[in-house]
Amino acid sequence: MNRYPVWKYAIILIALVVGGLYALPNFFGEAPAVQVSVAKASMKLDAAALARVEEVLKTAGIAADAVSLDNTSIKARFASTDVQLQAKDALQKALNPDAAEPAYVVALNLLSRSPAWLTALHASPMYLGLDLRGGVHFMLQVDMQAALSKKAESLAGDIRTTLREKNVRHSGINRNGQTIEIRFRDSQTLEAAKRVIQDQFTDLVTAESPEGAEFKLVASIKPASARAVQDQALKQNITTLHNRINELGVAEPVIQQQGLDRIVVQLPGVQDTAKAKDILGRTATLEIRMVDEGTEARAAEQGAGAVPFGSERYLERNGTPVIVKKQVILTGDNLTDAQPGFDSQTQEPTVNLTLDAKGARIFRDVTRENINKRMAIVLFEKGKGEVVTAPVIRSEIGGGRVQISGRMTTMEANDTALLLRAGSLAAPMEIIEERTIGPSLGAENISKGFHSVAWGFSAVVVFMCLYYMLFGVFSSVALAFNLLMLVAVLSMLQATLTLPGMAAMALVLGMAIDSNVLINERVREELRNGASAQAAIHAGYDRAWATIIDSNVTTLIAGLALLAFGSGPVRGFAVVHCLGILTSMFSGVFFSRGLVNLWYGRQKKLKTVSIGTVWRPDAGHQTTAD
């Protein structure tokens, strides 16, 4: 009656072993470390870079517990945070002598002290939130003037296209800061262009300005439209940061506006801080322009003349200068997807771009009109432009699919695709503040958080053992198993544990033991009604199951509502709460019954069970079942 088949005990044993393995890394703690990675994906970290880091630390008299090299970074682990900070300063000064052009990203980090065999099993500790372990804090300054200039440049291109379609001839269109200047040879043409602009471009206000023998029309963005552009730029940048952080896999990030032109980014529990700093700090935007192939431009490429008016000079990845026109044909806003890949003929790493309908139409028209001319794909990072590739247009390119290549490494293609796929920034941003912050509530409150769970667990165990005797011991073991499983699941999911999450963990302990209280009281009730010991155990578990399901499902619904509609700390509470309910149902019923069956199921002539005092109100006295 009260015997489990072997396969059920096998499930319990497997759950116990797996739970123990994946919960174990949380007990080793973390060590302060410094992480060194390259500032550009085209650079590589090798054994020589590792030797250089070791030499810098040795010269500075800083002892490292371990220095290791993996595929993307060099990590040096230290005994204390004081040594960690000294090591960061020494490495920053030695590896980046020119602060304006850093070759390496040197960042603080925390590394798990888990042994290598656990790491090989992909067993990692839970992340701790900003209120427990801390994390990375960034303050980003958005260049609003650049956003307006970018909008004016886009409007200038649209005006040029519109006037050509309306057959309105002009002597030239140039962007001067945040204004657009259009020149005409007669006043009639100026009036015609003015009417077109007023009808087609409601965001612009125009003013006439005579200039010698010509007539000049100056268009500027209206103040209300300028504010809208700035607000939209800020919102788009926040959305882009969200997308980039999602690509990094950071849990529960905080990204919010501060003031009119600043964004605060907090990454709780992030481990690869160098990668986060690199991805967030890079303001990559893509622009497609035509190469200026005039005589003056060719001379400027050779360094024999000035850059022609209306063009700009950029460098290719190999350092070769390219003169490109200022007019932007397409931007990253027209991208719908960007994926790394390989060229089918040369097998070189590439980035495959997919354009939206508008971008595909423009790209098709431009390539049709400029066959045998060069087109430059310019990638802007941190305000500096670099020509990724400048191929010759051999034929019309339709379908909205573009492939870019140009001596890229596989890692560089992956990083470029990530940045472009995450979305282009509406305005450049600069990191004006960056710090790795410690626990906001202090080490004392962290200790109190863990102690609250430990003391709550101990109090429940003492009460259960005193009140339910051996059945209380079974319930306590099941509660410990539940806590083990909860920590293991959170670790496997790489969830971020915050103080609200710890509060949910303490609450789960109380709720988890509730299932065993229902079972134990049901067994007592069956014994009071005169059932045999084996029948009472069987009926206690079977008849309490429906009540346990009802209570846990209703609580789970409330937790899912918090998870769906909450944010920040509320979601952290809800995640632990919902997972705890699921593990408590497994441990409180399946696991605890396995213990009871293992202990009592083998006894065929069982007369009594150790479940504390069984009250018999009808007899006016009490007996002890033990």
KEDO-871000 format. One line per field, with one value per residue (C-alpha): residue in one letter; chain; residue number from 1; x, y, z. Coordinates in nm, 2 decimals. Last residue first. Layout:
REM KEDO-871000
residu: a,...
chaine: A,...
num: NUM,...
xx: X,...
yy: Y,...
zz: Z,...
//
This chain:
REM KEDO-871000
residu: d,a,t,t,q,h,g,a,d,p,r,w,v,t,g,i,s,v,t,k,l,k,k,q,r,g,y,w,l,n,v,l,g,r,s,f,f,v,g,s,f,m,s,t,l,i,g,l,c,h,v,v,a,f,g,r,v,p,g,s,g,f,a,l,l,a,l,g,a,i,l,t,t,v,n,s,d,i,i,t,a,w,a,r,d,y,g,a,h,i,a,a,q,a,s,a,g,n,r,l,e,e,r,v,r,e,n,i,l,v,n,s,d,i,a,m,g,l,v,l,a,m,a,a,m,g,p,l,t,l,t,a,q,l,m,s,l,v,a,v,l,m,l,l,n,f,a,l,a,v,s,s,f,v,g,f,l,m,y,y,l,c,m,f,v,v,v,a,s,f,g,w,a,v,s,h,f,g,k,s,i,n,e,a,g,l,s,p,g,i,t,r,e,e,i,i,e,m,p,a,a,l,s,g,a,r,l,l,l,a,t,d,n,a,e,m,t,t,m,r,g,s,i,q,v,r,g,g,g,i,e,s,r,i,v,p,a,t,v,v,e,g,k,g,k,e,f,l,v,i,a,m,r,k,n,i,n,e,r,t,v,d,r,f,i,r,a,g,k,a,d,l,t,l,n,v,t,p,e,q,t,q,s,d,f,g,p,q,a,d,t,l,n,d,g,t,l,i,v,q,k,k,v,i,v,p,t,g,n,r,e,l,y,r,e,s,g,f,p,v,a,g,a,g,q,e,a,a,r,a,e,t,g,e,d,v,m,r,i,e,l,t,a,t,r,g,l,i,d,k,a,k,a,t,d,q,v,g,p,l,q,v,v,i,r,d,l,g,q,q,q,i,v,p,e,a,v,g,l,e,n,i,r,n,h,l,t,t,i,n,q,k,l,a,q,d,q,v,a,r,a,s,a,p,k,i,s,a,v,l,k,f,e,a,g,e,p,s,e,a,t,v,l,d,t,f,q,d,q,i,v,r,k,a,a,e,l,t,q,s,d,r,f,r,i,e,i,t,q,g,n,r,n,i,g,s,h,r,v,n,k,e,r,l,t,t,r,i,d,g,a,l,s,e,a,k,k,s,l,a,a,q,m,d,v,q,l,m,f,h,v,g,g,r,l,d,l,g,l,y,m,p,s,a,h,l,a,t,l,w,a,p,s,r,s,l,l,n,l,a,v,v,y,a,p,e,a,a,d,p,n,l,a,k,q,l,a,d,k,a,q,l,q,v,d,t,s,a,f,r,a,k,i,s,t,n,d,l,s,v,a,d,a,a,i,g,a,t,k,l,v,e,e,v,r,a,l,a,a,a,d,l,k,m,s,a,k,a,v,s,v,q,v,a,p,a,e,g,f,f,n,p,l,a,y,l,g,g,v,v,l,a,i,l,i,i,a,y,k,w,v,p,y,r,n,m
chaine: A,A,A,A,A,A,A,A,A,A,A,A,A,A,A,A,A,A,A,A,A,A,A,A,A,A,A,A,A,A,A,A,A,A,A,A,A,A,A,A,A,A,A,A,A,A,A,A,A,A,A,A,A,A,A,A,A,A,A,A,A,A,A,A,A,A,A,A,A,A,A,A,A,A,A,A,A,A,A,A,A,A,A,A,A,A,A,A,A,A,A,A,A,A,A,A,A,A,A,A,A,A,A,A,A,A,A,A,A,A,A,A,A,A,A,A,A,A,A,A,A,A,A,A,A,A,A,A,A,A,A,A,A,A,A,A,A,A,A,A,A,A,A,A,A,A,A,A,A,A,A,A,A,A,A,A,A,A,A,A,A,A,A,A,A,A,A,A,A,A,A,A,A,A,A,A,A,A,A,A,A,A,A,A,A,A,A,A,A,A,A,A,A,A,A,A,A,A,A,A,A,A,A,A,A,A,A,A,A,A,A,A,A,A,A,A,A,A,A,A,A,A,A,A,A,A,A,A,A,A,A,A,A,A,A,A,A,A,A,A,A,A,A,A,A,A,A,A,A,A,A,A,A,A,A,A,A,A,A,A,A,A,A,A,A,A,A,A,A,A,A,A,A,A,A,A,A,A,A,A,A,A,A,A,A,A,A,A,A,A,A,A,A,A,A,A,A,A,A,A,A,A,A,A,A,A,A,A,A,A,A,A,A,A,A,A,A,A,A,A,A,A,A,A,A,A,A,A,A,A,A,A,A,A,A,A,A,A,A,A,A,A,A,A,A,A,A,A,A,A,A,A,A,A,A,A,A,A,A,A,A,A,A,A,A,A,A,A,A,A,A,A,A,A,A,A,A,A,A,A,A,A,A,A,A,A,A,A,A,A,A,A,A,A,A,A,A,A,A,A,A,A,A,A,A,A,A,A,A,A,A,A,A,A,A,A,A,A,A,A,A,A,A,A,A,A,A,A,A,A,A,A,A,A,A,A,A,A,A,A,A,A,A,A,A,A,A,A,A,A,A,A,A,A,A,A,A,A,A,A,A,A,A,A,A,A,A,A,A,A,A,A,A,A,A,A,A,A,A,A,A,A,A,A,A,A,A,A,A,A,A,A,A,A,A,A,A,A,A,A,A,A,A,A,A,A,A,A,A,A,A,A,A,A,A,A,A,A,A,A,A,A,A,A,A,A,A,A,A,A,A,A,A,A,A,A,A,A,A,A,A,A,A,A,A,A,A,A,A,A,A,A,A,A,A,A,A,A,A,A,A,A,A,A,A,A,A,A,A,A,A,A,A,A,A,A,A,A,A,A,A,A,A,A,A,A,A,A,A,A,A,A,A,A,A,A,A,A,A,A,A,A,A,A,A,A,A,A,A,A,A,A,A,A,A,A,A,A,A,A,A,A,A,A,A,A
num: 626,625,624,623,622,621,620,619,618,617,616,615,614,613,612,611,610,609,608,607,606,605,604,603,602,601,600,599,598,597,596,595,594,593,592,591,590,589,588,587,586,585,584,583,582,581,580,579,578,577,576,575,574,573,572,571,570,569,568,567,566,565,564,563,562,561,560,559,558,557,556,555,554,553,552,551,550,549,548,547,546,545,544,543,542,541,540,539,538,537,536,535,534,533,532,531,530,529,528,527,526,525,524,523,522,521,520,519,518,517,516,515,514,513,512,511,510,509,508,507,506,505,504,503,502,501,500,499,498,497,496,495,494,493,492,491,490,489,488,487,486,485,484,483,482,481,480,479,478,477,476,475,474,473,472,471,470,469,468,467,466,465,464,463,462,461,460,459,458,457,456,455,454,453,452,451,450,449,448,447,446,445,444,443,442,441,440,439,438,437,436,435,434,433,432,431,430,429,428,427,426,425,424,423,422,421,420,419,418,417,416,415,414,413,412,411,410,409,408,407,406,405,404,403,402,401,400,399,398,397,396,395,394,393,392,391,390,389,388,387,386,385,384,383,382,381,380,379,378,377,376,375,374,373,372,371,370,369,368,367,366,365,364,363,362,361,360,359,358,357,356,355,354,353,352,351,350,349,348,347,346,345,344,343,342,341,340,339,338,337,336,335,334,333,332,331,330,329,328,327,326,325,324,323,322,321,320,319,318,317,316,315,314,313,312,311,310,309,308,307,306,305,304,303,302,301,300,299,298,297,296,295,294,293,292,291,290,289,288,287,286,285,284,283,282,281,280,279,278,277,276,275,274,273,272,271,270,269,268,267,266,265,264,263,262,261,260,259,258,257,256,255,254,253,252,251,250,249,248,247,246,245,244,243,242,241,240,239,238,237,236,235,234,233,232,231,230,229,228,227,226,225,224,223,222,221,220,219,218,217,216,215,214,213,212,211,210,209,208,207,206,205,204,203,202,201,200,199,198,197,196,195,194,193,192,191,190,189,188,187,186,185,184,183,182,181,180,179,178,177,176,175,174,173,172,171,170,169,168,167,166,165,164,163,162,161,160,159,158,157,156,155,154,153,152,151,150,149,148,147,146,145,144,143,142,141,140,139,138,137,136,135,134,133,132,131,130,129,128,127,126,125,124,123,122,121,120,119,118,117,116,115,114,113,112,111,110,109,108,107,106,105,104,103,102,101,100,99,98,97,96,95,94,93,92,91,90,89,88,87,86,85,84,83,82,81,80,79,78,77,76,75,74,73,72,71,70,69,68,67,66,65,64,63,62,61,60,59,58,57,56,55,54,53,52,51,50,49,48,47,46,45,44,43,42,41,40,39,38,37,36,35,34,33,32,31,30,29,28,27,26,25,24,23,22,21,20,19,18,17,16,15,14,13,12,11,10,9,8,7,6,5,4,3,2,1
xx: 0.48,0.12,0.05,-0.29,-0.54,-0.84,-1.21,-1.30,-1.49,-1.21,-0.95,-0.63,-0.34,-0.01,0.30,0.33,0.55,0.35,0.18,0.07,0.27,0.24,0.38,0.67,0.85,0.63,0.72,1.07,1.09,0.72,0.76,1.07,0.90,0.60,0.82,0.96,0.64,0.42,0.62,0.91,0.73,0.46,0.73,0.94,0.64,0.55,0.91,0.94,0.64,0.77,1.12,1.00,0.74,0.99,1.22,0.92,0.83,1.19,1.18,0.84,0.50,0.21,0.30,0.52,0.28,-0.01,0.19,0.24,-0.13,-0.21,0.05,-0.12,-0.45,-0.27,-0.10,-0.41,-0.61,-0.34,-0.27,-0.65,-0.67,-0.36,-0.47,-0.70,-0.42,-0.15,-0.35,-0.54,-0.22,-0.07,-0.40,-0.43,-0.07,-0.14,-0.48,-0.79,-0.97,-1.12,-0.85,-0.59,-0.75,-0.75,-0.38,-0.30,-0.50,-0.31,0.02,-0.08,-0.21,0.10,0.32,0.16,0.20,0.57,0.61,0.42,0.64,0.96,0.81,0.78,1.16,1.24,1.00,1.19,1.51,1.37,1.27,1.64,1.75,1.85,1.92,1.83,2.09,1.82,2.03,2.11,1.75,1.66,1.94,1.84,1.48,1.58,1.80,1.52,1.28,1.52,1.55,1.17,1.15,1.40,1.19,0.87,1.04,1.16,0.81,0.68,0.93,0.79,0.50,0.49,0.85,1.01,0.78,0.84,1.22,1.22,1.01,1.24,1.55,1.41,1.31,1.65,1.83,1.61,1.64,2.01,2.05,1.88,2.05,2.39,2.30,2.18,2.51,2.71,2.55,2.20,2.32,2.55,2.86,2.87,3.09,3.12,3.08,3.00,3.02,2.96,2.89,2.59,2.54,2.19,1.91,2.10,2.06,1.89,1.98,2.04,2.31,2.50,2.47,2.57,2.88,2.97,2.92,3.12,3.40,3.41,3.43,3.71,3.64,3.85,3.58,3.23,2.88,2.59,2.27,1.91,1.62,1.50,1.69,2.05,2.10,2.43,2.81,2.82,3.18,3.25,3.34,3.37,3.36,3.44,3.50,3.33,3.41,3.14,3.18,3.13,3.01,3.00,3.03,2.91,3.06,2.93,3.16,3.05,3.02,2.64,2.51,2.15,2.04,2.22,2.05,1.70,1.74,1.87,1.58,1.33,1.49,1.51,1.14,1.04,1.27,1.62,1.78,2.16,2.40,2.73,3.02,3.30,3.51,3.43,3.55,3.26,2.97,3.06,3.01,2.75,2.67,2.31,2.15,1.77,1.51,1.74,1.60,1.68,2.05,2.08,2.03,2.14,2.33,2.46,2.80,2.98,3.26,3.64,3.82,4.15,4.33,4.40,4.33,3.99,3.90,3.95,3.71,3.72,3.41,3.24,3.01,3.30,3.60,3.86,4.18,4.47,4.77,4.70,4.64,4.28,4.25,4.38,4.11,3.85,3.96,3.94,3.59,3.52,3.32,3.21,2.83,2.69,2.53,2.52,2.53,2.52,2.73,2.73,2.97,2.96,2.68,2.85,3.19,3.08,2.87,3.16,3.39,3.13,3.10,2.94,2.62,2.44,2.25,2.31,2.22,2.18,2.10,2.01,2.08,1.94,1.64,1.69,1.74,1.57,1.56,1.73,1.74,1.82,1.63,1.85,2.13,2.13,2.38,2.13,1.87,2.12,2.14,1.77,1.71,1.99,1.81,1.48,1.65,1.82,1.48,1.32,1.60,1.59,1.21,1.23,1.49,1.30,0.98,1.17,1.29,0.93,0.81,1.09,1.04,1.32,1.50,1.47,1.68,1.59,1.86,1.82,2.12,2.29,2.44,2.27,1.92,1.77,1.42,1.29,1.13,0.99,1.02,0.82,0.54,0.75,0.54,0.31,0.54,0.83,0.65,0.52,0.88,1.01,0.76,0.85,1.22,1.16,0.98,1.26,1.53,1.86,1.79,1.99,1.87,2.01,1.91,1.95,2.07,2.44,2.46,2.31,2.35,2.12,2.24,2.15,1.78,1.54,1.18,1.07,0.83,1.02,1.35,1.22,1.10,1.44,1.64,1.39,1.42,1.80,1.79,1.54,1.78,2.06,1.83,1.74,2.11,2.18,1.89,2.02,2.38,2.25,2.09,2.41,2.29,2.50,2.51,2.54,2.65,2.62,2.76,2.67,2.61,2.62,2.30,2.10,2.25,2.12,2.30,2.35,2.30,2.60,2.72,2.71,2.80,2.93,3.28,3.23,3.17,3.49,3.69,3.62,3.38,3.55,3.31,3.45,3.36,3.45,3.62,3.69,3.99,3.89,4.20,4.34,4.22,4.24,4.17,4.33,4.66,4.88,4.61,4.78,5.01,4.78,4.47,4.67,4.80,4.47,4.29,4.55,4.52,4.14,4.16,4.42,4.17,3.89,4.06,4.24,4.27,4.16,4.30,4.08,4.20,3.92,3.74,3.84,3.98,4.30,4.37,4.55,4.51,4.56,4.72,5.00,5.06,5.41,5.35,5.62,5.46,5.11,5.24,5.44,5.13,4.93,5.21,5.23,4.85,4.89,5.16,4.95,4.68,4.41,4.31,4.23,3.98,3.70,3.81,3.85,4.01,3.93,4.09,3.89,4.00,3.88,3.72,3.65,3.30,3.14,3.20,2.85,2.66,2.85,2.68,2.33,2.38,2.55,2.30,2.00,2.13,2.21,1.88,1.67,1.84,1.78,1.41,1.36,1.53,1.31,1.01,1.16,1.20,0.83,0.71,0.55,0.27,0.00
yy: 0.66,0.76,0.94,0.92,1.18,1.19,1.28,0.98,1.18,1.45,1.20,1.40,1.24,1.36,1.33,1.16,0.86,0.59,0.29,-0.06,-0.15,-0.52,-0.52,-0.29,-0.21,0.09,0.26,0.41,0.41,0.49,0.79,0.91,0.87,1.05,1.34,1.35,1.33,1.55,1.84,1.81,1.82,2.07,2.28,2.29,2.44,2.69,2.80,2.86,3.09,3.29,3.31,3.47,3.68,3.85,3.94,4.06,4.30,4.41,4.55,4.53,4.39,4.31,3.97,3.84,3.98,3.82,3.49,3.50,3.55,3.26,3.05,3.12,2.99,2.69,2.62,2.62,2.41,2.15,2.11,2.06,1.79,1.62,1.60,1.30,1.09,1.17,1.11,0.82,0.62,0.71,0.63,0.30,0.20,0.30,0.14,0.35,0.43,0.77,0.93,0.76,0.90,1.25,1.22,1.13,1.43,1.65,1.52,1.58,1.93,2.02,1.87,2.10,2.40,2.33,2.47,2.79,2.88,2.80,2.99,3.31,3.29,3.25,3.54,3.76,3.65,3.75,4.09,4.12,4.04,3.71,3.74,3.42,3.21,2.96,2.68,2.88,2.96,2.59,2.48,2.73,2.61,2.25,2.29,2.48,2.21,1.94,2.12,2.13,1.76,1.69,1.91,1.72,1.38,1.51,1.63,1.29,1.16,1.38,1.59,1.88,1.88,1.80,2.04,2.33,2.28,2.26,2.57,2.77,2.65,2.75,3.09,3.13,3.04,3.26,3.55,3.49,3.53,3.86,3.97,3.91,4.12,4.39,4.39,4.39,4.72,4.82,4.94,4.65,4.76,4.96,4.91,5.25,5.44,5.80,6.01,5.73,5.90,5.88,5.94,6.02,5.81,5.50,5.22,4.90,4.58,4.42,4.68,4.62,4.24,4.23,4.43,4.21,3.88,4.02,4.12,3.78,3.61,3.85,4.12,4.18,4.37,4.23,4.36,4.17,4.34,4.20,4.43,4.24,4.45,4.52,4.67,4.57,4.59,4.85,4.88,4.79,5.03,4.82,4.88,5.25,5.39,5.68,5.81,5.94,5.65,5.40,5.50,5.23,5.35,5.14,5.31,5.28,5.28,5.35,5.09,5.11,5.43,5.48,5.12,5.10,5.41,5.29,4.95,5.09,5.34,5.07,4.83,5.10,5.19,4.82,4.74,4.63,4.29,4.30,4.01,4.07,3.88,3.65,3.54,3.20,3.35,3.21,3.16,3.46,3.37,3.48,3.72,3.84,4.19,4.24,4.50,4.78,5.11,5.30,5.19,5.46,5.49,5.73,5.98,6.28,6.38,6.22,5.98,6.03,5.70,5.68,5.34,5.25,4.88,4.91,5.18,5.54,5.84,6.17,6.38,6.53,6.83,7.06,6.87,6.73,6.93,6.82,6.60,6.35,6.07,6.04,6.42,6.39,6.13,6.36,6.66,6.45,6.32,5.97,6.08,5.74,5.71,5.68,5.40,5.48,5.24,5.34,5.21,5.40,5.17,5.23,4.99,4.70,4.77,4.83,4.52,4.31,4.44,4.38,4.01,3.91,4.11,4.07,4.39,4.59,4.96,5.20,5.57,5.78,6.15,6.42,6.58,6.47,6.10,5.85,5.49,5.16,4.91,4.56,4.26,3.98,4.05,3.82,4.02,4.04,4.16,4.43,4.54,4.54,4.75,4.99,5.03,5.11,5.37,5.52,5.53,5.71,5.96,6.03,6.06,6.32,6.51,6.49,6.60,6.90,6.99,6.96,7.21,7.45,7.43,7.28,7.52,7.60,7.88,7.98,8.16,8.37,8.42,8.74,8.81,8.62,8.71,8.54,8.40,8.22,7.87,7.68,7.30,7.02,7.06,6.92,6.84,7.14,7.41,7.26,7.25,7.61,7.73,7.55,7.73,8.06,8.00,7.91,8.24,8.43,8.34,8.16,7.94,7.83,7.59,7.61,7.36,7.44,7.24,7.30,7.42,7.15,7.21,7.21,7.35,7.56,7.46,7.33,7.24,6.94,6.82,6.49,6.67,6.90,6.59,6.41,6.71,6.78,6.42,6.45,6.78,6.63,6.34,6.59,6.80,6.49,6.41,6.76,6.75,6.42,6.56,6.86,6.61,6.43,6.18,6.16,5.81,5.73,5.37,5.15,4.80,4.55,4.52,4.20,4.23,4.54,4.55,4.20,3.87,3.62,3.26,3.04,2.84,2.47,2.43,2.08,2.20,2.48,2.22,2.03,2.36,2.44,2.72,3.04,3.25,3.56,3.92,4.19,4.53,4.65,4.72,4.76,4.75,4.96,5.29,5.58,5.90,5.75,5.71,5.50,5.23,4.90,5.03,5.29,5.07,4.77,4.96,5.12,4.79,4.61,4.87,4.83,4.45,4.47,4.68,4.45,4.15,3.82,3.87,3.71,3.81,3.75,3.79,3.82,3.68,3.32,3.25,3.36,3.30,3.48,3.33,3.44,3.76,3.93,4.30,4.44,4.68,4.52,4.18,4.30,4.46,4.14,3.92,4.15,4.13,3.76,3.73,3.97,3.75,3.44,3.58,3.84,3.96,4.30,4.33,4.32,4.66,4.76,4.43,4.26,4.28,4.16,4.25,4.02,4.02,3.66,3.50,3.26,2.88,2.81,2.92,2.67,2.38,2.45,2.29,1.98,1.93,1.97,1.73,1.47,1.51,1.52,1.20,1.03,1.14,1.02,0.68,0.65,0.68,0.43,0.17,0.15,0.33,0.14,0.25,0.00
zz: 1.84,1.84,2.16,2.31,2.43,2.65,2.64,2.43,2.18,2.17,2.07,2.02,1.85,2.00,1.79,1.45,1.53,1.38,1.55,1.47,1.16,1.08,0.73,0.80,0.47,0.39,0.72,0.66,0.28,0.24,0.47,0.29,-0.05,0.08,0.17,-0.19,-0.38,-0.15,0.01,-0.23,-0.56,-0.44,-0.28,-0.61,-0.80,-0.52,-0.50,-0.87,-0.85,-0.55,-0.68,-1.00,-0.83,-0.59,-0.88,-1.07,-0.79,-0.76,-1.12,-1.28,-1.20,-1.44,-1.57,-1.28,-1.02,-1.20,-1.21,-0.84,-0.77,-1.00,-0.81,-0.48,-0.63,-0.77,-0.44,-0.22,-0.46,-0.53,-0.15,-0.09,-0.36,-0.23,0.13,0.05,-0.10,0.14,0.46,0.31,0.26,0.59,0.77,0.59,0.70,1.06,1.08,1.07,1.40,1.32,1.54,1.32,1.00,1.16,1.25,0.89,0.77,1.02,0.89,0.53,0.59,0.79,0.51,0.26,0.49,0.51,0.16,0.24,0.53,0.33,0.03,0.24,0.32,-0.05,-0.14,0.10,-0.06,-0.40,-0.26,-0.15,-0.50,-0.67,-1.04,-1.23,-1.40,-1.50,-1.37,-1.05,-0.98,-1.03,-0.80,-0.53,-0.54,-0.54,-0.23,-0.05,-0.14,-0.02,0.31,0.34,0.26,0.54,0.77,0.67,0.74,1.08,1.16,1.07,1.32,1.60,1.47,1.73,1.84,1.50,1.32,1.56,1.55,1.17,1.13,1.36,1.18,0.84,0.96,1.12,0.79,0.57,0.81,0.84,0.46,0.46,0.78,0.62,0.33,0.56,0.74,0.41,0.31,0.19,-0.15,-0.21,-0.40,-0.72,-1.02,-1.17,-1.50,-1.55,-1.86,-2.10,-2.44,-2.66,-3.03,-3.15,-3.30,-3.21,-3.46,-3.36,-3.19,-3.52,-3.60,-3.28,-3.29,-3.66,-3.59,-3.29,-3.49,-3.79,-3.56,-3.40,-3.74,-3.85,-4.10,-4.41,-4.59,-4.61,-4.65,-4.79,-4.88,-4.91,-4.99,-5.29,-5.55,-5.64,-5.98,-6.13,-6.08,-5.80,-5.70,-5.34,-5.06,-4.74,-4.36,-4.40,-4.05,-3.89,-3.55,-3.30,-3.06,-3.35,-3.69,-3.96,-4.32,-4.62,-4.92,-5.28,-5.57,-5.93,-6.21,-6.20,-6.02,-6.14,-6.09,-5.75,-5.63,-5.74,-5.58,-5.26,-5.24,-5.29,-5.04,-4.78,-4.82,-4.80,-4.50,-4.55,-4.46,-4.40,-4.41,-4.23,-4.37,-4.27,-4.57,-4.73,-5.07,-5.29,-5.05,-4.84,-4.47,-4.22,-3.95,-3.92,-3.95,-3.95,-4.02,-4.13,-4.27,-3.94,-3.99,-4.24,-4.62,-4.89,-4.67,-4.86,-4.72,-5.02,-4.95,-4.99,-4.89,-4.71,-4.68,-4.32,-4.35,-4.19,-4.44,-4.35,-4.38,-4.56,-4.61,-4.91,-4.98,-5.06,-5.19,-4.95,-4.98,-5.21,-5.26,-4.98,-5.22,-5.12,-5.16,-5.52,-5.60,-5.44,-5.65,-5.97,-5.89,-5.75,-5.44,-5.30,-5.25,-4.90,-4.69,-4.32,-4.02,-3.66,-3.38,-3.06,-2.88,-2.50,-2.44,-2.62,-2.47,-2.12,-2.12,-2.26,-1.99,-1.72,-1.80,-1.47,-1.46,-1.13,-1.17,-1.48,-1.41,-1.70,-1.64,-1.94,-1.98,-2.21,-2.04,-1.69,-1.60,-1.83,-1.73,-1.79,-1.50,-1.61,-1.47,-1.61,-1.86,-2.16,-2.36,-2.65,-2.41,-2.31,-2.67,-2.71,-2.40,-2.51,-2.84,-2.66,-2.45,-2.76,-2.94,-2.64,-2.62,-3.00,-2.99,-2.72,-2.91,-3.24,-3.06,-2.91,-3.25,-3.39,-3.13,-3.21,-3.59,-3.78,-4.02,-4.38,-4.54,-4.90,-5.09,-5.40,-5.63,-5.77,-5.43,-5.16,-5.08,-4.77,-4.76,-4.45,-4.42,-4.13,-4.13,-3.95,-4.21,-4.49,-4.79,-4.82,-4.69,-4.87,-5.20,-5.16,-5.08,-5.39,-5.61,-5.45,-5.50,-5.87,-5.91,-5.73,-5.97,-5.97,-5.67,-5.36,-5.09,-4.73,-4.47,-4.11,-3.81,-3.88,-4.24,-4.46,-4.83,-5.13,-5.46,-5.76,-5.77,-6.03,-5.94,-6.15,-5.88,-5.86,-5.84,-5.57,-5.37,-5.39,-5.28,-5.01,-4.88,-4.88,-4.68,-4.44,-4.36,-4.30,-4.08,-3.87,-3.83,-3.72,-3.47,-3.32,-3.32,-3.11,-2.87,-2.79,-2.53,-2.21,-2.06,-1.69,-1.63,-1.32,-1.32,-1.05,-0.68,-0.48,-0.27,-0.36,-0.71,-0.77,-0.71,-0.99,-0.90,-0.90,-1.21,-1.29,-1.66,-1.59,-1.68,-1.43,-1.16,-1.25,-1.25,-0.89,-0.81,-0.68,-0.90,-1.06,-0.98,-1.22,-1.25,-1.60,-1.83,-2.20,-2.42,-2.70,-2.56,-2.80,-2.60,-2.29,-2.47,-2.24,-2.24,-2.14,-1.87,-1.71,-1.72,-1.59,-1.29,-1.21,-1.23,-1.02,-0.74,-0.75,-0.72,-0.44,-0.24,-0.34,-0.18,-0.26,-0.64,-0.96,-1.31,-1.61,-1.97,-2.22,-2.53,-2.59,-2.25,-2.08,-1.71,-1.42,-1.07,-0.71,-0.83,-0.64,-0.71,-0.70,-0.98,-1.20,-1.13,-1.23,-1.55,-1.63,-1.58,-1.81,-2.07,-2.05,-2.12,-2.41,-2.55,-2.50,-2.72,-2.71,-3.06,-3.22,-3.50,-3.23,-3.10,-2.74,-2.65,-2.32,-1.98,-1.67,-1.32,-1.03,-0.69,-0.57,-0.55,-0.31,-0.29,-0.15,-0.45,-0.67,-0.48,-0.60,-0.94,-0.81,-0.51,-0.73,-0.99,-0.72,-0.53,-0.85,-0.97,-0.63,-0.63,-0.98,-0.90,-0.60,-0.83,-1.07,-0.79,-0.72,-0.41,-0.12,0.10,0.00
//
